[in-house]
Each structure stands twice: as structure tokens, then as C-alpha cells.
Amino acid sequence: MTRFNINHSSDRTKKVNCQKSKKPDLSTEQKFILTQATKLRTYKW
């Protein structure tokens, strides 16, 4: 969760990270968020 917040703190660093890692950062983050949301939902209900 900390890493996620750091990534979202500034767009410049995010762009640099995207360029550094060849696989798209956004898609992996979205997948992570989706899995976390699903987990939360299942635990809530």
C-alpha cells in the first residue's frame, strides 16, 4: 500500500517508473486494485 501511494504522489516519478519497467505500470496497479477490492468485498459480505 505504501508503494502504491508513493507511485501516485507525483506523475513525473510515475512516468520515469513506467519507462524503467518495460511492462506497463498502470495495468499491474489496476489489477492489484481490482484484486484488493474483490477481497474487501468478499470479506465485507
FENURTA-V604560 format. One record per backbone hydrogen bond with DSSP energy under -0.5 kcal/mol. NH is the residue of the N-H (numbers start at 0). CO is the residue of the C=O. E is the energy in kcal/mol with one decimal. If there is no record, write none. Layout:
NH;CO;E  NH;CO;E
This chain:
4;0;-2.1  5;1;-2.4  6;2;-2.5  7;3;-1.7  8;4;-0.8  8;5;-0.8  9;5;-0.6  13;9;-1.5  14;10;-2.8  15;11;-2.2  16;12;-2.9  17;13;-2.5  18;14;-2.3  19;15;-2.5  20;16;-2.8  21;19;-0.5  27;23;-1.0  28;24;-2.3  29;25;-3.2  30;26;-2.6  31;27;-2.4  32;28;-2.9  33;29;-2.9  34;30;-2.7  35;31;-2.7  36;32;-2.9  37;33;-2.6  38;34;-2.6  39;35;-2.8  40;36;-2.8  41;37;-2.8  42;38;-2.6  43;39;-2.7  44;40;-2.5
